[in-house]
Amino acid sequence: MQVEFYGILEEVMGQPRMTLTLDEGATVADALTALTAEKPELAPHLERVAYAVGDELVSRETALKPDDTLVLLPPVSGG
């Protein structure tokens, strides 16, 4: 599956997109665990992140398919 990062998450990961291999039946929470195992600096940012698959916001319990693209959306800030 693909994972896309935006904003500060892209900065932390050092790339806008990556491929992640998960077991069948894995959830968004499983993907987050795998990502933080690879890049522990990501963990503090995930508390306020929204998750989307396609055009739909999803929860951490959502099951993922191998052809899904999980998008991690940090909160927007401005001034």
Stockholm file with secondary structure:
# STOCKHOLM 1.0

chainA/1-79         MQVEFYGILEEVMGQPRMTLTLDEGATVADALTALTAEKPELAPHLERVAYAVGDELVSRETALKPDDTLVLLPPVSGG
#=GR chainA/1-79 SS CEEEECTHHHHHHTSSEEECCCCTTCBHHHHHHHHHHHCGGGGGGGGGCEEEETTEEECTTCBCCTTCEEEEECCCCCC
#=GC SS_cons        CEEEECTHHHHHHTSSEEECCCCTTCBHHHHHHHHHHHCGGGGGGGGGCEEEETTEEECTTCBCCTTCEEEEECCCCCC
//
